[in-house]
Amino acid sequence: MSDPVPALVVDLLEWLGPQGKPYHEVMDAWRTSCPRLPVWETANEQGLIDHLPTPGARARIAVSDKGREFLAARGGADRTRAASSSPRGAALICVHERTRSW
Protein backbone atom coordinates (compact mmCIF):
# COMPACT_ATOMS: atom_id res chain seq x y z
CA MET A 1 0.00 0.00 0.00
CA SER A 2 1.40 3.40 -0.93
CA ASP A 3 1.89 6.21 1.58
CA PRO A 4 -1.20 8.49 1.50
CA VAL A 5 0.52 11.42 3.24
CA PRO A 6 2.05 13.13 0.15
CA ALA A 7 -1.33 13.16 -1.61
CA LEU A 8 -3.00 14.48 1.55
CA VAL A 9 -0.37 17.21 1.87
CA VAL A 10 -1.30 18.29 -1.67
CA ASP A 11 -4.97 18.29 -0.60
CA LEU A 12 -4.11 20.44 2.43
CA LEU A 13 -2.17 22.96 0.34
CA GLU A 14 -4.90 23.12 -2.32
CA TRP A 15 -7.57 23.50 0.36
CA LEU A 16 -5.69 26.42 1.91
CA GLY A 17 -5.95 28.17 -1.45
CA PRO A 18 -4.17 31.36 -2.40
CA GLN A 19 -5.62 33.37 0.51
CA GLY A 20 -4.94 30.90 3.31
CA LYS A 21 -7.29 30.21 6.20
CA PRO A 22 -7.56 31.10 9.89
CA TYR A 23 -5.43 28.86 12.11
CA HIS A 24 -8.42 27.58 14.09
CA GLU A 25 -10.22 26.53 10.89
CA VAL A 26 -7.14 24.66 9.67
CA MET A 27 -6.79 22.88 13.01
CA ASP A 28 -10.47 21.92 13.06
CA ALA A 29 -10.16 20.38 9.61
CA TRP A 30 -6.66 18.88 9.59
CA ARG A 31 -5.44 18.06 13.09
CA THR A 32 -5.22 14.35 13.84
CA SER A 33 -3.64 12.21 16.51
CA CYS A 34 -3.11 9.37 14.06
CA PRO A 35 0.63 8.65 13.73
CA ARG A 36 0.04 7.14 10.28
CA LEU A 37 -1.39 10.35 8.80
CA PRO A 38 0.86 13.22 9.92
CA VAL A 39 -0.36 15.63 7.21
CA TRP A 40 -0.19 18.83 9.27
CA GLU A 41 3.14 17.87 10.80
CA THR A 42 4.64 16.93 7.43
CA ALA A 43 3.57 20.22 5.84
CA ASN A 44 5.11 22.15 8.75
CA GLU A 45 8.35 20.16 8.85
CA GLN A 46 8.87 20.56 5.11
CA GLY A 47 8.21 24.31 5.22
CA LEU A 48 5.22 24.04 2.90
CA ILE A 49 3.02 26.36 4.94
CA ASP A 50 3.48 29.75 6.56
CA HIS A 51 2.04 30.87 9.88
CA LEU A 52 1.05 34.49 9.36
CA PRO A 53 0.43 36.67 12.41
CA THR A 54 -2.49 39.02 11.86
CA PRO A 55 -2.58 42.11 14.12
CA GLY A 56 -5.84 42.23 16.05
CA ALA A 57 -6.98 38.84 14.72
CA ARG A 58 -6.08 35.19 14.88
CA ALA A 59 -3.13 33.90 12.90
CA ARG A 60 -3.64 32.65 9.36
CA ILE A 61 -2.08 29.65 7.67
CA ALA A 62 -1.05 30.03 4.04
CA VAL A 63 0.86 28.09 1.41
CA SER A 64 4.53 29.11 1.52
CA ASP A 65 6.72 29.75 -1.52
CA LYS A 66 8.15 26.27 -1.02
CA GLY A 67 4.60 24.90 -0.83
CA ARG A 68 3.72 26.53 -4.16
CA GLU A 69 6.84 24.96 -5.68
CA PHE A 70 5.78 21.60 -4.21
CA LEU A 71 2.34 21.94 -5.83
CA ALA A 72 3.78 23.06 -9.15
CA ALA A 73 6.10 20.06 -9.23
CA ARG A 74 3.11 17.76 -8.78
CA GLY A 75 0.60 19.46 -11.05
CA GLY A 76 2.49 21.44 -13.62
CA ALA A 77 1.17 24.80 -12.43
CA ASP A 78 0.26 26.44 -9.17
CA ARG A 79 -2.69 24.29 -8.21
CA THR A 80 -3.89 26.27 -5.23
CA ARG A 81 -7.57 26.83 -5.76
CA ALA A 82 -10.37 28.72 -4.15
CA ALA A 83 -11.11 27.16 -0.82
CA SER A 84 -13.85 24.64 -0.46
CA SER A 85 -15.73 24.22 2.78
CA SER A 86 -14.83 20.55 3.13
CA PRO A 87 -11.26 19.40 2.49
CA ARG A 88 -10.95 15.93 0.97
CA GLY A 89 -8.03 15.02 3.23
CA ALA A 90 -9.88 15.85 6.42
CA ALA A 91 -12.65 13.42 5.50
CA LEU A 92 -10.12 10.64 5.02
CA ILE A 93 -8.44 11.47 8.31
CA CYS A 94 -11.75 11.47 10.17
CA VAL A 95 -12.74 8.13 8.69
CA HIS A 96 -9.36 6.69 9.62
CA GLU A 97 -9.64 8.04 13.17
CA ARG A 98 -13.06 6.44 13.65
CA THR A 99 -12.12 3.07 12.21
CA ARG A 100 -8.87 2.35 13.99
CA SER A 101 -9.13 -0.45 16.49
CA TRP A 102 -6.96 -0.28 19.58
ZALUM-310289 format. One record per residue: x, y, z of N, C-alpha, C in turn; residue number from 0. Coordinates in steps of 0.1 Angstrom, whole numbers, m for minus. Layout:
<atoms>
+-------+-------+-------+-------+-------+-------+-------+-------+-------+-----+
:  n.px :  n.py :  n.pz : ca.px : ca.py : ca.pz :  c.px :  c.py :  c.pz : pos :
+-------+-------+-------+-------+-------+-------+-------+-------+-------+-----+
:     X :     Y :     Z :     X :     Y :     Z :     X :     Y :     Z : NUM :
...
+-------+-------+-------+-------+-------+-------+-------+-------+-------+-----+
</atoms>
This chain:
<atoms>
+-------+-------+-------+-------+-------+-------+-------+-------+-------+-----+
:  n.px :  n.py :  n.pz : ca.px : ca.py : ca.pz :  c.px :  c.py :  c.pz : pos :
+-------+-------+-------+-------+-------+-------+-------+-------+-------+-----+
:     8 :   m12 :     0 :     0 :     0 :     0 :     9 :    12 :     0 :   0 :
:     6 :    22 :    m8 :    14 :    34 :    m9 :    11 :    44 :     2 :   1 :
:    20 :    52 :     5 :    19 :    62 :    16 :     9 :    73 :    12 :   2 :
:    m2 :    75 :    19 :   m12 :    85 :    15 :    m8 :    99 :    19 :   3 :
:     2 :   101 :    27 :     5 :   114 :    32 :     9 :   124 :    22 :   4 :
:    18 :   121 :    12 :    21 :   131 :     2 :     8 :   136 :    m6 :   5 :
:    m1 :   127 :    m9 :   m13 :   132 :   m16 :   m22 :   140 :    m7 :   6 :
:   m22 :   137 :     6 :   m30 :   145 :    15 :   m24 :   158 :    18 :   7 :
:   m10 :   159 :    17 :    m4 :   172 :    19 :    m8 :   181 :     7 :   8 :
:    m8 :   175 :    m5 :   m13 :   183 :   m17 :   m27 :   188 :   m14 :   9 :
:   m36 :   179 :    m9 :   m50 :   183 :    m6 :   m50 :   194 :     4 :  10 :
:   m42 :   194 :    14 :   m41 :   204 :    24 :   m37 :   218 :    18 :  11 :
:   m27 :   217 :    10 :   m22 :   230 :     3 :   m32 :   235 :    m6 :  12 :
:   m39 :   227 :   m14 :   m49 :   231 :   m23 :   m61 :   237 :   m15 :  13 :
:   m65 :   230 :    m4 :   m76 :   235 :     4 :   m73 :   249 :    10 :  14 :
:   m60 :   251 :    14 :   m57 :   264 :    19 :   m59 :   275 :     9 :  15 :
:   m57 :   272 :    m4 :   m59 :   282 :   m14 :   m50 :   293 :   m14 :  16 :
:   m51 :   302 :   m23 :   m42 :   314 :   m24 :   m43 :   324 :   m13 :  17 :
:   m54 :   324 :    m6 :   m56 :   334 :     5 :   m53 :   328 :    19 :  18 :
:   m52 :   315 :    20 :   m49 :   309 :    33 :   m62 :   308 :    41 :  19 :
:   m61 :   304 :    53 :   m73 :   302 :    62 :   m69 :   305 :    76 :  20 :
:   m79 :   309 :    85 :   m76 :   311 :    99 :   m70 :   298 :   105 :  21 :
:   m61 :   300 :   114 :   m54 :   289 :   121 :   m65 :   279 :   127 :  22 :
:   m74 :   284 :   134 :   m84 :   276 :   141 :   m92 :   267 :   131 :  23 :
:   m95 :   273 :   119 :  m102 :   265 :   109 :   m94 :   254 :   103 :  24 :
:   m81 :   257 :   102 :   m71 :   247 :    97 :   m70 :   235 :   107 :  25 :
:   m69 :   239 :   120 :   m68 :   229 :   130 :   m81 :   220 :   131 :  26 :
:   m92 :   227 :   130 :  m105 :   219 :   131 :  m105 :   209 :   119 :  27 :
:  m101 :   213 :   108 :  m102 :   204 :    96 :   m90 :   194 :    95 :  28 :
:   m78 :   197 :    99 :   m67 :   189 :    96 :   m59 :   183 :   108 :  29 :
:   m62 :   186 :   120 :   m54 :   181 :   131 :   m59 :   166 :   133 :  30 :
:   m49 :   158 :   135 :   m52 :   144 :   138 :   m42 :   138 :   148 :  31 :
:   m46 :   129 :   156 :   m36 :   122 :   165 :   m31 :   109 :   159 :  32 :
:   m35 :   106 :   147 :   m31 :    94 :   141 :   m16 :    94 :   136 :  33 :
:    m8 :    86 :   141 :     6 :    87 :   137 :     9 :    82 :   123 :  34 :
:    m1 :    76 :   117 :     0 :    71 :   103 :    m3 :    82 :    93 :  35 :
:   m10 :    93 :    97 :   m14 :   104 :    88 :    m9 :   117 :    93 :  36 :
:     4 :   120 :    94 :     9 :   132 :    99 :     9 :   144 :    89 :  37 :
:    m3 :   147 :    83 :    m4 :   156 :    72 :     1 :   170 :    77 :  38 :
:    m5 :   175 :    87 :    m2 :   188 :    93 :    13 :   189 :    97 :  39 :
:    18 :   179 :   104 :    31 :   179 :   108 :    41 :   178 :    96 :  40 :
:    38 :   170 :    86 :    46 :   169 :    74 :    47 :   183 :    67 :  41 :
:    36 :   189 :    65 :    36 :   202 :    58 :    44 :   212 :    66 :  42 :
:    43 :   212 :    79 :    51 :   221 :    88 :    66 :   218 :    86 :  43 :
:    69 :   206 :    89 :    84 :   202 :    88 :    90 :   205 :    75 :  44 :
:    83 :   203 :    64 :    89 :   206 :    51 :    88 :   220 :    47 :  45 :
:    83 :   229 :    55 :    82 :   243 :    52 :    72 :   246 :    41 :  46 :
:    62 :   239 :    40 :    52 :   240 :    29 :    41 :   250 :    32 :  47 :
:    40 :   254 :    45 :    30 :   264 :    49 :    37 :   275 :    58 :  48 :
:    30 :   286 :    58 :    35 :   297 :    66 :    24 :   300 :    76 :  49 :
:    29 :   304 :    88 :    20 :   309 :    99 :    21 :   324 :    99 :  50 :
:    10 :   330 :    95 :    10 :   345 :    94 :     3 :   352 :   105 :  51 :
:    11 :   359 :   113 :     4 :   367 :   124 :    m4 :   378 :   118 :  52 :
:   m16 :   380 :   124 :   m25 :   390 :   119 :   m28 :   399 :   130 :  53 :
:   m23 :   412 :   130 :   m26 :   421 :   141 :   m41 :   423 :   144 :  54 :
:   m45 :   421 :   157 :   m58 :   422 :   160 :   m67 :   411 :   157 :  55 :
:   m62 :   400 :   151 :   m70 :   388 :   147 :   m62 :   376 :   150 :  56 :
:   m68 :   365 :   147 :   m61 :   352 :   149 :   m51 :   350 :   137 :  57 :
:   m41 :   342 :   139 :   m31 :   339 :   129 :   m38 :   332 :   117 :  58 :
:   m32 :   333 :   106 :   m36 :   327 :    94 :   m26 :   317 :    89 :  59 :
:   m30 :   306 :    82 :   m21 :   296 :    77 :   m22 :   298 :    62 :  60 :
:   m11 :   299 :    55 :   m11 :   300 :    40 :     0 :   291 :    34 :  61 :
:    m1 :   289 :    22 :     9 :   281 :    14 :    21 :   289 :    13 :  62 :
:    33 :   284 :    16 :    45 :   291 :    15 :    50 :   291 :     1 :  63 :
:    61 :   298 :    m2 :    67 :   297 :   m15 :    72 :   283 :   m18 :  64 :
:    77 :   277 :    m8 :    82 :   263 :   m10 :    69 :   254 :   m13 :  65 :
:    58 :   257 :    m6 :    46 :   249 :    m8 :    41 :   251 :   m22 :  66 :
:    41 :   263 :   m28 :    37 :   265 :   m42 :    46 :   258 :   m51 :  67 :
:    59 :   257 :   m48 :    68 :   250 :   m57 :    65 :   235 :   m56 :  68 :
:    62 :   230 :   m44 :    58 :   216 :   m42 :    45 :   213 :   m51 :  69 :
:    35 :   222 :   m50 :    23 :   219 :   m58 :    26 :   220 :   m73 :  70 :
:    34 :   229 :   m77 :    38 :   231 :   m92 :    45 :   218 :   m97 :  71 :
:    54 :   213 :   m88 :    61 :   201 :   m92 :    52 :   189 :   m94 :  72 :
:    40 :   189 :   m87 :    31 :   178 :   m88 :    19 :   180 :   m97 :  73 :
:    18 :   192 :  m102 :     6 :   195 :  m110 :     9 :   203 :  m123 :  74 :
:    21 :   207 :  m124 :    25 :   214 :  m136 :    23 :   229 :  m135 :  75 :
:    14 :   234 :  m127 :    12 :   248 :  m124 :     8 :   250 :  m110 :  76 :
:     7 :   262 :  m105 :     3 :   264 :   m92 :   m12 :   260 :   m90 :  77 :
:   m14 :   249 :   m83 :   m27 :   243 :   m82 :   m35 :   248 :   m70 :  78 :
:   m31 :   258 :   m63 :   m39 :   263 :   m52 :   m52 :   268 :   m58 :  79 :
:   m63 :   265 :   m52 :   m76 :   268 :   m58 :   m84 :   275 :   m47 :  80 :
:   m95 :   281 :   m51 :  m104 :   287 :   m41 :  m108 :   277 :   m31 :  81 :
:  m109 :   281 :   m19 :  m111 :   272 :    m8 :  m125 :   266 :    m9 :  82 :
:  m126 :   253 :    m6 :  m139 :   246 :    m5 :  m142 :   246 :    10 :  83 :
:  m154 :   243 :    14 :  m157 :   242 :    28 :  m154 :   229 :    34 :  84 :
:  m151 :   219 :    26 :  m148 :   206 :    31 :  m136 :   199 :    25 :  85 :
:  m125 :   200 :    31 :  m113 :   194 :    25 :  m114 :   179 :    24 :  86 :
:  m109 :   174 :    12 :  m110 :   159 :    10 :  m101 :   152 :    20 :  87 :
:   m89 :   157 :    23 :   m80 :   150 :    32 :   m86 :   149 :    46 :  88 :
:   m93 :   159 :    51 :   m99 :   158 :    64 :  m109 :   147 :    65 :  89 :
:  m117 :   145 :    55 :  m126 :   134 :    55 :  m119 :   121 :    56 :  90 :
:  m109 :   119 :    49 :  m101 :   106 :    50 :   m95 :   105 :    64 :  91 :
:   m90 :   115 :    70 :   m84 :   115 :    83 :   m95 :   111 :    93 :  92 :
:  m107 :   117 :    92 :  m118 :   115 :   102 :  m122 :   100 :   101 :  93 :
:  m123 :    95 :    89 :  m127 :    81 :    87 :  m117 :    72 :    93 :  94 :
:  m104 :    75 :    91 :   m94 :    67 :    96 :   m94 :    67 :   111 :  95 :
:   m96 :    79 :   117 :   m96 :    80 :   132 :  m108 :    72 :   138 :  96 :
:  m119 :    72 :   131 :  m131 :    64 :   137 :  m130 :    49 :   135 :  97 :
:  m122 :    45 :   125 :  m121 :    31 :   122 :  m109 :    23 :   128 :  98 :
:  m100 :    31 :   134 :   m89 :    24 :   140 :   m93 :    15 :   152 :  99 :
:   m87 :     4 :   154 :   m91 :    m4 :   165 :   m80 :    m7 :   174 : 100 :
:   m79 :     0 :   185 :   m70 :    m3 :   196 :   m74 :     1 :   209 : 101 :
+-------+-------+-------+-------+-------+-------+-------+-------+-------+-----+
</atoms>
